[in-house]
Structure formats: C-alpha cells, structure tokens
Amino acid sequence: MMRGGLLNTIPGIILSLFVGLIGIFFSDYVGIEIMGFKKSPISSIMLAIIIGLFIGNIINVPNVFKPGIDFSIKRILRFGIICLGIRIGLGDIVTLGMVALPVIIVCLAAALAIVIYLSKKINVSSRMAALIAVGTSICGATAIVATAPAIDANKEEVTYAIANITIFGIIAMFVYPFLANYLFSGNEYAAGLFIGTSIHETAQVAGAGLIYAEQFNAAKVLDIATVTKLVRNTSMLAIIPLMAFVYHKRSIPDSTKKNISILGMFPIFIFGFIAMGLFRTIGDISLESSGYSFNTLNSNNWSLVIESIKQIAEISLTIAMASLGLSTNLKSLTSLGVKPFYLGFVAATSVGIVSIITINILIV
C-alpha cells in the first residue's frame, strides 16, 4: 500500500481504536468492578462489535473513515491472530493436556460433524456453517475471525456467527459451573474438563472456572479448565485449513474440485501464528534450562514480553471487531434468517452433552 493509501487509513483506524478501547473499558468495568472477577469474563471483542454496530447503524459513518475500517478488518485482524500464538506454550500444557486430549478430540469431532450434517439438512450456507463449527468446537470469536479470511466470509456472516456463539457461551458460563458440580459430584478434574471443553470463549471458560472456584471452594477447577481450553485452542492449526478445504469442496463447481488441495487452502497468516507459538515454546524451554529466555531475558522480562504481545493481540482483534461492527448494516443480517441461530443452539447443546458422556466414560 502506497504512502498516501496508508495515510488515508489513519482516521478509520483511530475511530476503530477508540471504539475498541470503549469495549475494553466496559469489559473491565462490568467484569471486574461490578461482578468482582480478577479477570473479566465479558469479552471485550463482543462489546467492541456491539458498540461498533450501534454507532455504525445510528450514525452514517463518513467516507473518510472507510479505508481505515477496511484496513482494520483485513490487515490488523491478521496481525492480531498472529500475536495470539504467544498464548500457546507447548511445554506448559503437556501434562494436563495429554489427559484432556481424548475428551477434546471427541468434542471437536462431534461439533464439526453435527454442524456440517445439520447445515445441509436445514440449508445453512457453507460459510456460515464453517464459522459456527469452528466457533463452537474451538474458541468462539477468535476461531471465527481467524477462519473468516480463509473461506472469504463476509462481515455480516462473521457478525452473525459471533453473536450466535456469544449468546450461548454467556448462558453456559453462568449455568455450567453449577451443572458440573451436580453432574460430577464435586470431582474437580471432571468439572474442569467439562468447563474447558464445552464453553466457547476463553474468557467465558475463565469466568465459569472462577465461578466454580468461588462457589465450591475448588481453585484447581480453574487451572484444569484453562489448560484444557488452551489445548483446545491449538486445534486451530488443523481445523481452520480443514474447514477451508471442506468449504471450498462444497462450494466450488465439480469441474474445478480436482485442483483443490488442503495446502492451497491454508491461510498464510496461520504460519505467523505457528511461528509465534514456536517463539513462546523456545523462550520457555531456554528459560527453564538456563534461567534466561534466549540467553537474554530473565523470568520477569520474559513474562513482560509475553503479556505485552498478548495485550497487542487483544487490542488488535478488538480494533478489527470494532471495525466489523462499524461497517455492518444490521438490516443485512436479517437476510441470513434464523436457521443459523438454530444451528448454533444445537451445536452448543450437543458439545455439552458429548463432553458429559465422554468424561463419564473416560475419566470418572
């Protein structure tokens, strides 16, 4: 992009940043100040979309902001996804992750199979089905926004899918801690696995884990749920290109399907995500072996680097989602109908049921 083009993006980026910061502020205010959590269970991404939708549909956003809004949706979104890779330190999750992995695999497979099957039966578009499938099976809004560029999903589909996932995830966040305690009779490991495999968003999993820990005096549940969710998040590396492959297989005419390969469908920015995860893993290993990450950073400085990149990822994704809200016409969402909502409900419910059954068979 030429210099003049970059300058034209500044107003829209600033507007999106402003809307995103409002989302972050209200996320912290509601979740921490009002609800009393150490970390807000209310997604700042969700709030940024809502605020952006409100502004974009009440006020006719001037054209001067549109280049920056488009830039945020495309470029800043991908940058944020790359930075997300810093959350995945492979060494930190192996112990609990290997035990949780069978449950995670069964839940992932069930969610993907159910959504793909039902989407054909009730005639939901391939792109919407793919977004709901990854949002339900992996990690909510993050997986949806990461998958969207790989399948060329439009902003209305992304917004609808995120709204769909968010509604059911919030309900689960408040209900599942009590359901887990009832179903598993206080078994902390089983409860943590259930929360970590059946709730969509990472923030919602943390919120549910905190609710369980506080209500039933079981801090270990939060740790198990968080690690389970992190292992589940790593499946983005395989599921996103897979869903892109499935989408293109279903959508492209038969005459050209022979030219499709899953490697060709792999979203290039995911390589950046993998590289960031590798960077985290090498840093953790070198810190453990020598006391310094990359023979340079002590424990405190390495933690600061990790937290800084996490914050950059959160802010970048929040800016992108604010842009998504600002550019989405709510009237256009009505054209998608209620069928995707039904699909999301069935998918969310099915994942919870499959998680319960699998945990009872393999763990309890």
SULJO-V194306 format. One record per residue. N is the residue number from 1. RES is the residue in one small letter. PSI is psi as a letter, one per 40 degrees, with the letter a starting at -180 (NA if undefined). NEAR is the number of other ideal C-beta (glycine too) atoms within 10 Angstrom. Layout:
n=N res=RES psi=PSI near=NEAR
n=N res=RES psi=PSI near=NEAR
This chain:
n=1 res=m psi=h near=11
n=2 res=m psi=i near=7
n=3 res=r psi=d near=7
n=4 res=g psi=d near=7
n=5 res=g psi=d near=10
n=6 res=l psi=d near=13
n=7 res=l psi=d near=12
n=8 res=n psi=d near=17
n=9 res=t psi=e near=21
n=10 res=i psi=d near=14
n=11 res=p psi=d near=17
n=12 res=g psi=d near=26
n=13 res=i psi=d near=20
n=14 res=i psi=d near=13
n=15 res=l psi=d near=23
n=16 res=s psi=d near=30
n=17 res=l psi=d near=19
n=18 res=f psi=d near=14
n=19 res=v psi=d near=26
n=20 res=g psi=d near=30
n=21 res=l psi=d near=16
n=22 res=i psi=d near=18
n=23 res=g psi=d near=26
n=24 res=i psi=d near=19
n=25 res=f psi=d near=12
n=26 res=f psi=d near=17
n=27 res=s psi=d near=23
n=28 res=d psi=d near=16
n=29 res=y psi=d near=13
n=30 res=v psi=d near=15
n=31 res=g psi=d near=22
n=32 res=i psi=d near=15
n=33 res=e psi=d near=10
n=34 res=i psi=d near=11
n=35 res=m psi=e near=14
n=36 res=g psi=e near=9
n=37 res=f psi=i near=19
n=38 res=k psi=d near=8
n=39 res=k psi=h near=12
n=40 res=s psi=h near=22
n=41 res=p psi=e near=24
n=42 res=i psi=h near=24
n=43 res=s psi=h near=28
n=44 res=s psi=d near=25
n=45 res=i psi=d near=28
n=46 res=m psi=d near=26
n=47 res=l psi=d near=25
n=48 res=a psi=d near=29
n=49 res=i psi=d near=29
n=50 res=i psi=d near=18
n=51 res=i psi=d near=20
n=52 res=g psi=d near=28
n=53 res=l psi=d near=22
n=54 res=f psi=d near=14
n=55 res=i psi=d near=17
n=56 res=g psi=d near=22
n=57 res=n psi=e near=15
n=58 res=i psi=d near=8
n=59 res=i psi=h near=9
n=60 res=n psi=h near=7
n=61 res=v psi=h near=17
n=62 res=p psi=i near=10
n=63 res=n psi=d near=9
n=64 res=v psi=d near=12
n=65 res=f psi=e near=22
n=66 res=k psi=d near=17
n=67 res=p psi=d near=19
n=68 res=g psi=d near=25
n=69 res=i psi=d near=26
n=70 res=d psi=d near=15
n=71 res=f psi=d near=23
n=72 res=s psi=d near=28
n=73 res=i psi=d near=25
n=74 res=k psi=d near=12
n=75 res=r psi=d near=16
n=76 res=i psi=d near=23
n=77 res=l psi=d near=24
n=78 res=r psi=d near=21
n=79 res=f psi=d near=18
n=80 res=g psi=d near=25
n=81 res=i psi=d near=27
n=82 res=i psi=d near=23
n=83 res=c psi=d near=22
n=84 res=l psi=d near=27
n=85 res=g psi=d near=24
n=86 res=i psi=e near=21
n=87 res=r psi=e near=18
n=88 res=i psi=g near=21
n=89 res=g psi=h near=18
n=90 res=l psi=d near=17
n=91 res=g psi=d near=13
n=92 res=d psi=e near=14
n=93 res=i psi=e near=20
n=94 res=v psi=d near=12
n=95 res=t psi=d near=10
n=96 res=l psi=d near=20
n=97 res=g psi=d near=17
n=98 res=m psi=d near=10
n=99 res=v psi=d near=16
n=100 res=a psi=d near=27
n=101 res=l psi=d near=16
n=102 res=p psi=d near=14
n=103 res=v psi=d near=26
n=104 res=i psi=d near=23
n=105 res=i psi=d near=15
n=106 res=v psi=d near=19
n=107 res=c psi=d near=28
n=108 res=l psi=d near=22
n=109 res=a psi=d near=12
n=110 res=a psi=d near=20
n=111 res=a psi=d near=26
n=112 res=l psi=d near=22
n=113 res=a psi=d near=13
n=114 res=i psi=d near=20
n=115 res=v psi=d near=28
n=116 res=i psi=d near=17
n=117 res=y psi=d near=11
n=118 res=l psi=d near=18
n=119 res=s psi=d near=23
n=120 res=k psi=d near=12
n=121 res=k psi=d near=8
n=122 res=i psi=e near=14
n=123 res=n psi=f near=8
n=124 res=v psi=i near=21
n=125 res=s psi=i near=17
n=126 res=s psi=d near=19
n=127 res=r psi=d near=22
n=128 res=m psi=d near=25
n=129 res=a psi=d near=27
n=130 res=a psi=d near=31
n=131 res=l psi=d near=30
n=132 res=i psi=d near=29
n=133 res=a psi=d near=30
n=134 res=v psi=d near=32
n=135 res=g psi=d near=31
n=136 res=t psi=d near=33
n=137 res=s psi=d near=28
n=138 res=i psi=c near=27
n=139 res=c psi=f near=27
n=140 res=g psi=b near=29
n=141 res=a psi=d near=25
n=142 res=t psi=d near=26
n=143 res=a psi=d near=28
n=144 res=i psi=d near=29
n=145 res=v psi=d near=27
n=146 res=a psi=d near=26
n=147 res=t psi=d near=28
n=148 res=a psi=d near=25
n=149 res=p psi=d near=20
n=150 res=a psi=d near=23
n=151 res=i psi=e near=24
n=152 res=d psi=f near=12
n=153 res=a psi=i near=23
n=154 res=n psi=i near=12
n=155 res=k psi=d near=19
n=156 res=e psi=d near=20
n=157 res=e psi=d near=23
n=158 res=v psi=d near=26
n=159 res=t psi=d near=25
n=160 res=y psi=d near=26
n=161 res=a psi=d near=32
n=162 res=i psi=d near=27
n=163 res=a psi=d near=18
n=164 res=n psi=d near=27
n=165 res=i psi=d near=28
n=166 res=t psi=d near=25
n=167 res=i psi=d near=16
n=168 res=f psi=d near=23
n=169 res=g psi=d near=28
n=170 res=i psi=d near=19
n=171 res=i psi=d near=14
n=172 res=a psi=d near=24
n=173 res=m psi=d near=24
n=174 res=f psi=d near=13
n=175 res=v psi=d near=14
n=176 res=y psi=d near=26
n=177 res=p psi=d near=27
n=178 res=f psi=d near=14
n=179 res=l psi=d near=17
n=180 res=a psi=d near=29
n=181 res=n psi=d near=19
n=182 res=y psi=d near=10
n=183 res=l psi=d near=16
n=184 res=f psi=e near=20
n=185 res=s psi=f near=9
n=186 res=g psi=e near=13
n=187 res=n psi=h near=18
n=188 res=e psi=d near=21
n=189 res=y psi=d near=18
n=190 res=a psi=d near=23
n=191 res=a psi=d near=30
n=192 res=g psi=d near=31
n=193 res=l psi=d near=31
n=194 res=f psi=d near=33
n=195 res=i psi=d near=31
n=196 res=g psi=d near=30
n=197 res=t psi=e near=29
n=198 res=s psi=e near=30
n=199 res=i psi=i near=33
n=200 res=h psi=c near=33
n=201 res=e psi=i near=28
n=202 res=t psi=d near=22
n=203 res=a psi=d near=28
n=204 res=q psi=d near=28
n=205 res=v psi=d near=31
n=206 res=a psi=d near=24
n=207 res=g psi=d near=28
n=208 res=a psi=d near=32
n=209 res=g psi=d near=31
n=210 res=l psi=d near=23
n=211 res=i psi=d near=22
n=212 res=y psi=d near=26
n=213 res=a psi=d near=20
n=214 res=e psi=d near=14
n=215 res=q psi=d near=11
n=216 res=f psi=e near=16
n=217 res=n psi=f near=9
n=218 res=a psi=g near=20
n=219 res=a psi=d near=13
n=220 res=k psi=d near=14
n=221 res=v psi=d near=30
n=222 res=l psi=d near=23
n=223 res=d psi=d near=14
n=224 res=i psi=d near=23
n=225 res=a psi=d near=32
n=226 res=t psi=d near=19
n=227 res=v psi=d near=21
n=228 res=t psi=d near=29
n=229 res=k psi=d near=27
n=230 res=l psi=d near=22
n=231 res=v psi=d near=24
n=232 res=r psi=d near=26
n=233 res=n psi=d near=20
n=234 res=t psi=e near=19
n=235 res=s psi=e near=19
n=236 res=m psi=d near=24
n=237 res=l psi=d near=17
n=238 res=a psi=d near=12
n=239 res=i psi=d near=21
n=240 res=i psi=d near=26
n=241 res=p psi=d near=19
n=242 res=l psi=d near=19
n=243 res=m psi=d near=27
n=244 res=a psi=d near=23
n=245 res=f psi=d near=19
n=246 res=v psi=d near=19
n=247 res=y psi=d near=23
n=248 res=h psi=d near=20
n=249 res=k psi=d near=14
n=250 res=r psi=d near=16
n=251 res=s psi=d near=14
n=252 res=i psi=i near=12
n=253 res=p psi=i near=6
n=254 res=d psi=d near=7
n=255 res=s psi=d near=7
n=256 res=t psi=e near=9
n=257 res=k psi=d near=12
n=258 res=k psi=e near=7
n=259 res=n psi=e near=8
n=260 res=i psi=h near=14
n=261 res=s psi=i near=10
n=262 res=i psi=d near=14
n=263 res=l psi=d near=8
n=264 res=g psi=d near=11
n=265 res=m psi=e near=19
n=266 res=f psi=h near=17
n=267 res=p psi=h near=19
n=268 res=i psi=d near=9
n=269 res=f psi=e near=18
n=270 res=i psi=d near=21
n=271 res=f psi=d near=13
n=272 res=g psi=d near=17
n=273 res=f psi=d near=22
n=274 res=i psi=d near=15
n=275 res=a psi=d near=12
n=276 res=m psi=d near=20
n=277 res=g psi=d near=20
n=278 res=l psi=d near=13
n=279 res=f psi=d near=18
n=280 res=r psi=d near=23
n=281 res=t psi=d near=16
n=282 res=i psi=d near=15
n=283 res=g psi=d near=20
n=284 res=d psi=d near=17
n=285 res=i psi=d near=14
n=286 res=s psi=d near=17
n=287 res=l psi=d near=20
n=288 res=e psi=d near=11
n=289 res=s psi=d near=9
n=290 res=s psi=e near=10
n=291 res=g psi=e near=10
n=292 res=y psi=h near=15
n=293 res=s psi=h near=23
n=294 res=f psi=f near=13
n=295 res=n psi=f near=10
n=296 res=t psi=d near=10
n=297 res=l psi=h near=16
n=298 res=n psi=i near=12
n=299 res=s psi=d near=12
n=300 res=n psi=d near=7
n=301 res=n psi=d near=13
n=302 res=w psi=d near=19
n=303 res=s psi=d near=13
n=304 res=l psi=d near=12
n=305 res=v psi=d near=16
n=306 res=i psi=d near=18
n=307 res=e psi=d near=11
n=308 res=s psi=d near=12
n=309 res=i psi=d near=19
n=310 res=k psi=d near=14
n=311 res=q psi=d near=12
n=312 res=i psi=d near=16
n=313 res=a psi=d near=21
n=314 res=e psi=d near=19
n=315 res=i psi=d near=18
n=316 res=s psi=d near=23
n=317 res=l psi=d near=25
n=318 res=t psi=d near=29
n=319 res=i psi=d near=31
n=320 res=a psi=d near=27
n=321 res=m psi=d near=33
n=322 res=a psi=d near=34
n=323 res=s psi=d near=33
n=324 res=l psi=d near=27
n=325 res=g psi=d near=28
n=326 res=l psi=d near=29
n=327 res=s psi=e near=22
n=328 res=t psi=h near=21
n=329 res=n psi=h near=13
n=330 res=l psi=d near=13
n=331 res=k psi=d near=9
n=332 res=s psi=d near=14
n=333 res=l psi=d near=17
n=334 res=t psi=d near=11
n=335 res=s psi=e near=8
n=336 res=l psi=e near=18
n=337 res=g psi=a near=14
n=338 res=v psi=e near=8
n=339 res=k psi=d near=15
n=340 res=p psi=d near=23
n=341 res=f psi=d near=17
n=342 res=y psi=d near=14
n=343 res=l psi=d near=24
n=344 res=g psi=d near=28
n=345 res=f psi=d near=14
n=346 res=v psi=d near=16
n=347 res=a psi=d near=27
n=348 res=a psi=d near=24
n=349 res=t psi=d near=15
n=350 res=s psi=d near=19
n=351 res=v psi=d near=25
n=352 res=g psi=d near=20
n=353 res=i psi=d near=13
n=354 res=v psi=d near=20
n=355 res=s psi=d near=26
n=356 res=i psi=d near=20
n=357 res=i psi=d near=14
n=358 res=t psi=d near=20
n=359 res=i psi=d near=27
n=360 res=n psi=d near=13
n=361 res=i psi=d near=11
n=362 res=l psi=d near=14
n=363 res=i psi=d near=16
n=364 res=v psi=NA near=13
